[in-house]
Amino acid sequence: MYFTAVGTLSEYETLALPPRHVQKIISICILYNIRFWDFLTASGITVDPSAGDFMPDELIPRVISGADRFVDDAVPERGLEETAGFLAMVVAEWSDIPLFAKDAFAFAAGLKVLSLSDVFWVGGDHTPIHPYLVNAAFVVVNRRIKKPIQTAARTLWAQPLYMVLKRDGSFLCGACTLERGRLLVHPYPDRPAVPPQLRNGIDAEVIGQVTAVVRRLE
């Protein structure tokens, strides 16, 4: 997937200063088998992991036991939603998941290795366009399956769901098809809406196919 020209490496070997981009530095460390911290030291950059002070508690709320109390002298009475933000609310809501489920998620989603980049939060959508997403909190996406089906010949409930990234940075999850360079997102029949038509690769792109849904039992 990646290529590094020999001439470029020769130029790096004669430079008096290290490259400015961290991805180039990491590439050099990998190719020449150099530890990253050793490279920084040889470049004249002093990095002491023990140096510096921790950020004061008054500048950032710190989560302590149970994720339901926070250390913040400036606003001690703020609620969970205001002080903790999204991540702490998720931890507080899902803190009782059994440990064995950690490895079960990847198996259920059909993935060899499950990372955070494969998990998307859909709990904020209270009116999803597909019944699979009702009461859903998270979906697991297989990023290797990026090409949706070409036609909507099969029944809509049997069509796979896809996670779509729009150019404005928002996400859209639903059944979609690819027709003549356009992504058509299809709502379920009992949810009347006009299917958005997006230019593939211009207005939006498919992140991957949804292979698992984590849903609340309500």
C-alpha positions as CSV (number, residue, x, y, z in Angstrom):
1,M,0.0,0.0,0.0
2,Y,2.9,2.4,0.6
3,F,6.1,3.2,-1.3
4,T,9.3,5.0,-0.4
5,A,11.8,6.0,-3.0
6,V,15.4,5.1,-2.5
7,G,16.4,8.6,-3.5
8,T,14.2,10.0,-0.8
9,L,15.9,7.9,1.8
10,S,19.3,9.0,0.5
11,E,18.3,12.6,1.0
12,Y,17.1,11.9,4.5
13,E,20.5,10.4,5.4
14,T,22.3,13.6,4.4
15,L,19.9,16.0,6.1
16,A,21.2,17.9,9.1
17,L,17.6,18.1,10.6
18,P,14.9,15.5,10.9
19,P,11.8,15.6,8.6
20,R,9.1,17.9,9.9
21,H,6.2,15.4,9.4
22,V,5.8,12.7,12.1
23,Q,4.6,10.1,9.5
24,K,8.0,10.4,7.8
25,I,9.8,10.1,11.0
26,I,7.9,6.9,11.9
27,S,8.6,5.5,8.4
28,I,12.3,6.1,8.9
29,C,12.3,4.4,12.3
30,I,10.5,1.4,10.8
31,L,12.8,1.1,7.8
32,Y,16.0,1.6,9.7
33,N,14.9,-0.2,12.9
34,I,15.4,2.8,15.1
35,R,13.5,3.4,18.3
36,F,11.3,6.5,18.0
37,W,12.7,8.0,21.3
38,D,16.3,7.3,20.2
39,F,15.6,9.1,16.9
40,L,14.3,12.2,18.7
41,T,17.3,12.2,21.0
42,A,19.7,12.0,18.1
43,S,17.8,14.9,16.5
44,G,18.5,17.1,19.5
45,I,15.0,16.8,21.0
46,T,15.1,16.1,24.7
47,V,12.1,14.1,25.8
48,D,11.8,13.3,29.5
49,P,8.7,11.3,30.3
50,S,8.9,12.2,34.0
51,A,9.2,16.0,33.3
52,G,6.4,18.4,33.6
53,D,3.4,18.6,35.9
54,F,-0.1,17.1,35.7
55,M,-2.9,19.3,34.5
56,P,-4.6,20.9,37.5
57,D,-8.0,19.5,38.4
58,E,-9.6,22.9,38.2
59,L,-8.8,23.0,34.5
60,I,-10.3,19.6,33.5
61,P,-12.9,17.5,35.3
62,R,-11.5,14.1,36.3
63,V,-13.5,10.9,36.4
64,I,-13.2,9.0,39.7
65,S,-14.8,5.8,41.0
66,G,-17.9,4.7,39.2
67,A,-17.8,7.5,36.6
68,D,-20.7,9.1,38.4
69,R,-18.7,11.7,40.4
70,F,-16.3,14.3,39.1
71,V,-13.6,16.5,40.6
72,D,-14.2,20.0,39.5
73,D,-13.9,22.8,42.0
74,A,-15.3,25.4,39.6
75,V,-18.6,23.6,39.0
76,P,-19.0,20.9,41.7
77,E,-22.8,20.6,41.3
78,R,-22.9,20.0,37.6
79,G,-24.7,16.9,36.4
80,L,-23.3,14.0,34.6
81,E,-24.4,15.1,31.2
82,E,-22.9,18.6,31.5
83,T,-19.6,17.7,33.2
84,A,-18.6,14.3,31.9
85,G,-19.5,14.6,28.3
86,F,-20.3,11.8,25.9
87,L,-17.6,9.3,26.9
88,A,-18.4,9.3,30.7
89,M,-22.1,8.9,30.0
90,V,-21.4,5.9,27.9
91,V,-19.2,4.4,30.6
92,A,-21.8,5.0,33.2
93,E,-24.5,3.4,31.1
94,W,-22.6,0.4,29.9
95,S,-20.3,-0.3,32.9
96,D,-21.9,-3.6,33.7
97,I,-21.0,-5.4,30.5
98,P,-19.5,-8.8,31.4
99,L,-15.8,-9.1,30.7
100,F,-16.3,-12.2,28.4
101,A,-18.2,-10.0,26.0
102,K,-15.1,-8.1,25.2
103,D,-13.9,-10.9,22.8
104,A,-17.4,-12.0,21.9
105,F,-18.1,-8.7,20.0
106,A,-15.5,-9.4,17.4
107,F,-16.8,-12.9,16.8
108,A,-20.4,-11.8,16.6
109,A,-19.4,-9.1,14.1
110,G,-17.4,-11.5,12.0
111,L,-14.1,-9.6,12.5
112,K,-10.8,-11.0,13.5
113,V,-9.8,-8.0,15.5
114,L,-12.3,-5.4,16.8
115,S,-11.0,-1.8,17.3
116,L,-12.7,1.4,18.4
117,S,-12.5,2.7,14.8
118,D,-14.9,-0.1,13.9
119,V,-17.6,0.9,16.4
120,F,-20.0,3.8,15.8
121,W,-22.5,5.3,18.2
122,V,-26.1,5.6,16.9
123,G,-27.9,6.1,20.2
124,G,-28.6,9.7,19.4
125,D,-30.9,9.0,16.5
126,H,-34.4,8.6,18.1
127,T,-36.1,8.2,14.7
128,P,-33.9,5.8,12.7
129,I,-34.8,5.1,9.1
130,H,-34.5,1.3,9.6
131,P,-36.1,-0.9,12.3
132,Y,-32.8,-2.6,13.0
133,L,-31.6,0.6,14.5
134,V,-34.5,1.1,16.9
135,N,-33.2,1.3,20.5
136,A,-29.7,0.7,19.1
137,A,-26.7,2.2,20.9
138,F,-23.8,1.1,18.8
139,V,-23.1,-0.6,15.4
140,V,-20.0,-2.5,14.4
141,V,-18.8,-1.8,10.9
142,N,-16.7,-4.0,8.6
143,R,-14.5,-1.4,6.9
144,R,-13.4,-3.9,4.2
145,I,-16.9,-4.0,2.7
146,K,-17.3,-0.6,1.1
147,K,-19.2,-1.4,-2.0
148,P,-23.0,-1.6,-1.5
149,I,-25.2,-3.8,-3.5
150,Q,-26.0,-2.6,-7.0
151,T,-29.8,-3.1,-6.9
152,A,-32.6,-3.1,-4.4
153,A,-34.2,-6.3,-5.8
154,R,-34.3,-8.1,-2.5
155,T,-36.7,-7.2,0.3
156,L,-35.6,-4.1,2.2
157,W,-35.4,-5.9,5.6
158,A,-33.0,-8.4,4.1
159,Q,-30.6,-5.8,2.7
160,P,-27.4,-5.0,4.7
161,L,-27.0,-1.7,6.4
162,Y,-24.0,0.6,5.7
163,M,-22.4,3.4,7.5
164,V,-22.1,6.5,5.2
165,L,-19.8,9.4,5.9
166,K,-21.1,12.7,4.4
167,R,-18.8,15.5,3.3
168,D,-20.1,17.8,6.1
169,G,-18.7,15.3,8.7
170,S,-22.0,13.8,9.7
171,F,-22.8,10.1,9.4
172,L,-25.8,8.3,8.0
173,C,-26.7,4.6,8.7
174,G,-29.2,2.7,6.6
175,A,-29.7,0.4,3.7
176,C,-28.3,1.9,0.5
177,T,-27.6,0.9,-3.1
178,L,-25.1,2.2,-5.7
179,E,-26.6,3.2,-9.0
180,R,-24.8,5.0,-11.7
181,G,-22.3,6.6,-9.3
182,R,-24.9,7.7,-6.8
183,L,-25.6,6.4,-3.3
184,L,-29.3,5.9,-2.6
185,V,-30.1,5.6,1.0
186,H,-33.5,3.8,1.4
187,P,-35.7,4.3,4.4
188,Y,-37.9,1.5,5.6
189,P,-41.5,1.5,4.1
190,D,-43.2,2.4,7.4
191,R,-40.9,5.5,7.7
192,P,-41.9,7.8,4.9
193,A,-39.0,9.9,3.7
194,V,-37.4,10.8,0.4
195,P,-34.3,8.6,-0.1
196,P,-31.2,10.9,-0.2
197,Q,-29.3,10.7,-3.4
198,L,-25.6,11.4,-2.8
199,R,-22.8,11.4,-5.4
200,N,-20.5,8.6,-4.5
201,G,-17.0,9.9,-3.5
202,I,-18.1,13.5,-3.8
203,D,-21.1,14.1,-1.5
204,A,-20.5,11.0,0.6
205,E,-18.5,7.7,0.9
206,V,-19.3,4.3,2.4
207,I,-17.3,3.6,5.5
208,G,-18.3,0.0,5.6
209,Q,-21.0,-2.6,6.1
210,V,-22.8,-2.9,9.5
211,T,-22.2,-6.5,10.7
212,A,-23.5,-6.2,14.3
213,V,-25.9,-4.0,16.3
214,V,-25.7,-3.4,20.1
215,R,-29.3,-2.7,21.1
216,R,-31.0,-1.9,24.4
217,L,-33.7,-4.3,25.5
218,E,-36.6,-1.9,26.1
